[in-house]
Amino acid sequence: MPRSTSTQDKHTPRLRGPSVWRYGAVAATTLAIVGGLTTPAFAAPEAPAALSWSACPSEYQLDASTNQCASVPVPIDYSNPDAGTIDILVTRHRATNQGESRGVLFTNPGGPGGDAIGSNSMFAAVLPDAVTSEWDLIGVQPRGLAHAGAVECSLSDEALAQLGLGLGVGATARESCTSAGSTAHLTTENTARDWNEVRLALGEESIDIYGLSYGTILGSTYATLFPQHTGRMILDSAADQDSLWSELLWLQNDGYKGRFYDLMQWLADHNDVYGLGTTPLQVYQRWSDRIVEEAGGNPTLAPPPAQVGDVPPGLLAVADAYRLGVDLTGPARVRFEAFMRSLADPTHHQTASGTYIATRQLLPQRNNWPIAAELIRHGVDVLPDGALGVEGEDLDEIIQFQMMQTLVLCNENTVAPRLDRVPGWLFSTFVFGDLFD
């Protein structure tokens, strides 16, 4: 599932082209999902040659004593195996007790498009010893990412502006992006078939599966295609496959809003560390001020409820009435302010703020919340070295990941758009650019 920026994202290939509207381009990739997926018949695959393990690419900085990598050639088009192959990078974290080995555990961190090479070592660090001592952990890089037929995009200023408005997202991705594995073949089904090619190369009769978020979709797809080669499965944070993809993306909005208010409360609880305010509303105001500074437009996400700490000392006698008034007027107030700013200057748009875009991407993973705090304190352009983990060119890589994800979503969406939602989407997109609506 579409997810937040994480350390895995830094290994996607670079975006070539102007960075105008780059934040708007990221924002727009979850919109206008179109297309469908058909399932042709496939010939039985031949077993690939044995794997040749060596050190993983240096950018992953993995301990070579416990992590190894190899490449597996897979068909670009499984319905036409003679059409050529691409090499898929595979990583292995060896079981610490090889004498008691119980096979292989394939891992996937989510996405579509989560980097499986770096995340596999993360799984090795957090899974119980009872697992890592007896299973080899296997990460198979999804096609379209670095070291797996990487998607490369060259976006013009015009294309980036279109993306910033949420127009023709899928078409722009198809027209502007290429892949050695062909962008038309970036699908969950093909990635699952890549898993089976890796299974054959490993010489395993079956695989066990640990999938998170989108990894549950990938894992269950593999089990559906190859039930005879599927062992145990752990599917964490599964999704309704009947909602893929446009409905699922819509349903995530409320979850993102709830997570945002959790972040505001967490930062207020840690005011001694970050100094952003003692109440969620105070933190929200600091966040809003940063976005206005960067973009000229304020966020339109409703402020969190006022607390006693937000009441001026002279009004404590009527604190309940004051808080009620603030809460009732807050959502309308921020939208009115944003509307007036856009009338004064149409370029004053919240999606022009790197802090705004990054906040939404950082929300799902709580370990990223300190990064969000530093963004609010310092802003994207003056962030202390190392505080964000990604800098100018790496931010472009995040957009590259988003474009790859868009291609997957467009290639396999099965849910027709809800026309009754179009008016609200148009207003939110063209007037406010609210990523949370």
N, C-alpha and C positions, 0 to 999 in steps of 0.2 A: 504494500500500500504506500501511497505517497507519504513521504516521511520527512523528517527534519534533517538539517545539515548535520553531519557527523564526521568523525575522523575518516570513515571509509570513503566519503565523497572525494577526498583529495586525490584519489588515484584514477579518476576519470580523465579522459584526454582534454586538452585545452581547447577553448573556443577561439576561433580565428575571426577577427572582425571588430568593428567599433563596439564600444561598451555603452553606447547611448541606449537608454531605456532598459539596461540589463536587468534591473530589479523588477521592472514591470514584466519583462519577458519571463522571469521565474514565476511571478505571480499568475501569469495567464496560462501556464501549462496545465493546470487542473481544469480548464474550461474547454468547451466546444469539442468534446470527445465524440468521434464518429467512427463508422466502419463496422466490421464484423470478422468472424473467424470461421473458416471451413476446415474440415478434417479429411484430407485425402488418404488413400491407402498407402502403406509403406512396406517395402521389402524388408525381410529380416536382416539386421545388420551383421556384418562380419566382425569378428573379434579384432580390435586394433592390436598393434604391436605392443610388447611389454613397455611399461613406462621407464623413462630414464630420469631418475630423481637427482636434483642438484639444489644449490642455494636459490632462494626466491629472489626476485628482482629487488635491487637495493633500496628502492623508494619505500618498501614496506618495513624495512629495518627489523626483520624477524630473526630470532635466534636460530642460526643454522643447525645447532645441535639437536633441536627438537622440531623444527619446521623445514620441510622440503617442498620443492615445487617441480612440476613436470608439465609438458604440453601434450595434449591429446588432439589429433586431427578429427574433426567432425564434419559431416556434410553440411554445406550451406543450405541445401534444400533436400529434406528427407524424402520428398516425393520424387526427386530426381538426383540420386546420389552421384551421378556422373557429372553434375554441374560444377563440381569443385568442392574444396574443403577450406575450413579455417582452423587455426590452432586455438584451443581453449586452454587457458592456464588452470592448473589444479594444484592445490596445496594439501599437504598431509602433516598432521601433528601426530607423531607415533605414540601408541599406547605405552605407558611407562612400564608395564609388566607384560612383555611380549609372550611370556610363557603361558599367560592366562588370557590371551587375546580372544575376543568374542566377535571380531569382525570390524566393519567400518560403519561410522556414523556420519552421514552427509548433513552438513549444516547450511543454513541460509539465513541472513540477518533481516531480510525484508526488502521492500522496494515498491514496484519493480526497479531493479537497478542497484540494489545494495551490493557493495564490493564484498565478495566472498573470500578474498585472500587475506586481507587484514583482519576481517571479523572472525575467521576460523581460529586464529590464535587468541582472540578475545574469548571465544567460547571455551577454549582450553584453559584459560585462566580462571573462569568463573564456574565451570561445571564441577560437580563433586569428584573427588579422587576416585570414587568407585566407578565412575564413568571413564575418566581420562586414563585410568590404569589398565582398562581392558578393551577400549575401543580406539582404533585409529580415527581421528577426526578429519574429515575430508571436506574441503571447500572447493567448489567448482565455479569459476568466474562466469557470471551470466554473459551470454553473447551480447555484444554491443558496448561492453566496458573495456577498459584498458587490458591488453593482453588477451583479448577474446573478440577480434574483429571490431575494434573500437569505432564507435560513431564519431565522426568529425563534422562539424558544422561551420559554415562560413556565412554569417548573417550580416546583411547590409543594414544601414541605418533605417531604411524603409521597412525591412523585415522586423527589426527590433521594435520599431514604433508600432507596427501591426500587433506584435505579440503583447506589447504593453497595453494595448486596448482590448486584448482578448479576442482578436479577430483572426480567423484562419490559422489557428494554432497548429492543428494537425497538418494542414496543407503546407504551411511554412516549414515545418519539421521535415516533411518528405522532400520538399524542393531544395532545402538548404543543407541537408545532412546526407552523408554517405557512410557506408560501412563495407569493409571487406566481406562481411557476411550478408550483405544486402539488407537494407532497412526493412524490406517487406517481410523478412523472415525473423524479425525480432518479436517473438511470442513466448508465452509461458510454456506452451506445448513443445516448442523446439528446444527450449532450455531444459525441460524435463527429459527429452530425448538425448540431449547432450549428457545428462546425468547417466543415462544407460550406457552410452559409449564409454564413459569413464568407468562404470562398473565392470564392463567387459575388459577394459584395459587393466583393471586391478585384479582380474581373475576371480571376482567374487560372485557367488551364486545369488546373493541378495544383499540389500543395503538396509540399514536402519536410518531413520530420518529425524532431524530436529529442525523445525522451521518456525521462525517468528514472523508474525504479521503477514506480509506477502509470502513469506516462506511457507506458510500453511497452505496457500493456494498452489505454490510450486510443488510442495511435497505431496499434496493430495492428487495433483495432476499426474505426478509420477506413479503413484499407487494405482490410479485408474488405468493408466496405460500399461503398466507392468506389475500387476498384482502378484504374479508368481515370483517376482524378484524383490518384493517389499517385505521387510521384517517389521520390527517395532517402529512406531511413529509417535513423536511428541509434537503436537501442533499447538503453539502458544499464540493467543490473540487471533483466532480464526475469523474469517469473513464469510458472509453469505455470498456464494458464487453466483447466485441468481441476480445479484445487484451489480455485477461487474460491467462497466466501470463507472459510468456516469452517475448512477444512483448511489453507489458506495462513496464516491467523492463528496456528493452532496450531504450524505448522512454524517460525514466527519466534521462538518462545520460546528455543530453543537459541542462535540468533544473538544475541538480546538478552543472554543470560547471558555469552556469550563477549565481547561488546562491553563489558559491565560490568567484567569482569576486566582487559580492556585499559585501561579508564579508571583502575582502581586502580593498575595498573603505571605508567601515564603520570603520574599525580599523584605517585607515589613518585619517579619519575625527575625530577620538577620540584619536589621538596621545597624547594629554595632559593627558589622563587617563592611557593609556597602554604603551606609549613610544615605539611603534613598528615601527615607521616611518611615514613620512608625505605624502607619496604617496603609492598607491597600490603595486607598484613594490618593494618599500623598505620593506613593510610588507611581501610580498611574499618571499623576500630573507631571512628575519628572520625566516619565517615558514620553508623554505627549509633548512636552517642551522640547525634548531632543528631536522628535520627528518634525516639529514645526521648524526648528533650526536647520535641519537638513533639507527639508522638502518645501517649506513654505506653507504646507497644508497640515492640518491636525488630523489625528486618527478619529475614525467614526465609530469604533467599537465602544459600546456603552461603558461608562466608568463603573467600577465596583461600588457596592453599597457603602454609604458613609458610616463611620463609627464614631463613638464618643470623642475620640482623639481628633476628629475633624471639625468639631464644634468650636467656634470661637469662645473664649472664656466668658465674654459678656452675655452669651446666649445659652449657657449651660442650663439655666432654669427652664428653657423650652427646647432642650436638646432633642427630644423625640420628634417634635414638630419640625425642627430644623433639618434633621436627618431625612425625614420623610420628604420634605420639599426638595432637598438636594437629589434624592434618589428618583423622584418623579420627573424632575426637569432635566436630569443629567443626559439621558440618551438623546432627547430632542436638542439640547443645547449644543452638544458636540457636532451633531449633524448640521445644525444651522450655521455654526462657526465655519465648518468645512465648506458648506455651500457658498457662504459669503466670500471666503478666501478664493474659491474657484472662480467666482464671478469677477473678482478683482484681477485675477491672473490665472488663466486655465492651466498653466504649468505648475501651479501650487497644488500638488497631488501627493497624497500620502505614500503612494507606491514609489515615489522618487527618493524615499528615505531608505537607506540601507539598514538602519536600525529596525524599521518597521518590518521589512521583508525578513530579516534574520530572526527577529523575535518569533515569528510564526514558525519558522523552520526549527528553531531551538526548543520549542515547547514540549514535544512528546518525550524527550529524554531528560530526566531530571538532572543527570550529571552535567548537562549543558547549561543549566540555569545560571551558574556563576559567569558564564560567557555573556549571557543576556544582561546580567548586572553590569558588566564592564562596558557593554555597548551603550547602556543608558547613561552611565557615568561619563564616558569619553567620546562616544560616537564612533562610527566606522573609520573615518579618515584619520583620527588622532588616537586610535586604539594603541595601547602600549604593546611593544613587541611580544608576540607569543600569546597575548591574551585571547585572541580569537581563534588562532590556529590556522586561519586562512587569510591570505592577503590578496592584493589586486588580481594577479593571474589565477590564483586558486579560487577566487570568487567567480571568475569566468568558468572555471572547471565545474562549479556547482550548476551553472546554467547549462553546461554541456550535459551533465547528468540529467537535468530536467528535460532536455530535448530528447535524450534517449528514452526516458520514461514516457514521454508523450507518444513516441513512436510505438512503444509496446501497447499503451492504452488504446491508441487509435486502431492498431492492427487487430485487437481482439475484443473491443467493446461489443456487448450484446444487448444493452438496455437503451431503448429509444429515449431521447431527451423529453423532459416534461415541459410542454409548451406553456403551462400555467405559471411556470417559474421564470419565463423569459422576461416579462416586464420588470420584475424586481431585480433580476440579474443585470439587465441593461442599465437600470437606474444606478445600481450599486457600482457597476463597472465604469460607466461613462461619467458619472457625477462624482462619486466618492472613491472608487477603486478599493472598496473594502474587501480584504482577503478573508474576512471571517464571516461573510454573508454569502 
